[in-house]
């Protein structure tokens, strides 16, 4: 549907006639005493028919340019059908541990043991792509915590930034408290009532300026719910000393489950333990089932400006008008 932003411009259509009338009125102003002559009649009778026809075409051309300029000035635009925007069910931050311990190969995929971060990227990546209607942000942490992606509807970019993150780039230690604090800082600025942080780690807080429990209290004060996930197998068979026999170790001995449980409990969230790939997938399926807040659907009508079409037509006619006029002057 075509709409006009400034339809009142149509009132200017007769403006050239008004100007012409005013000019002719002034030209016809006569002196107190005039002497009639036959000069005007002779000029009319001697005017060639071709010149008269050219004058009419020039007048029509000028009118057409004037109308096109007015149409462009009225700002026509095409308004499309209503389009429903994705409504944000949640503001969701992901905090993913990429410290050196995430390179431990104790997670099984298709019968092969791979490092923890590879599995996390795969499972969390699928989780991110399914977050239609949510704003998702990404915090990566090791010795330091970094905001890798602010809250956004661009889930593809968040997924890509997660996949491209190498293990250990943020340092070899684990700053859980700083990661929570950074995520809280980003979420507290949002007006949403349903704000969620999902924190995944395989270790314990051993560096940083903010204690995890203190950061959790700040999150609870701002109404941010935290779900914590401890990742890593509990049992791993390793070759024995000097290559004889096999010994069993616990690769997740450094995982501080008590702190993760306390952080989740302080904010009204839950703590999950992912011992293998299947368990991690099921955890994210549970979180995926969380009910988003109810919001009125947002719609908009796409608008496309059309003024440049009549403007281009007027400029083209003006260029042709000048070319024809110049040609006529040279031929005269």
Secondary structure, DSSP 8 states (H G I E B T S, - for coil): -EEES-GGGGGGTTHHHHHHHHHHHHHT---SS----SHHHHHHHHS-HHHHHHHHHHHHHHHHHHHHHHHHHTTEEEEEEEEEE---S-EEEEEEE-SGGGG---EEETTEEE-HHHHHHHHHHHHHHT-TT-EEEEEEESSSEEEEEEEES-HHHHHHHHHT--TTTT-SS--HHHHHHHHHHHHTTS--S-EEEEEEESS---S-SS-HHHHHHHHHHTTEEEEEEEES-S-EEEE-GGG-SEEEE-TTTT--HHHHHHHHHHHT--EEEE-SHHHHHHHHHHHHTS-------EEEEEEEE-HHHHHHHHHHHHHHHHHHHHHHHHH-
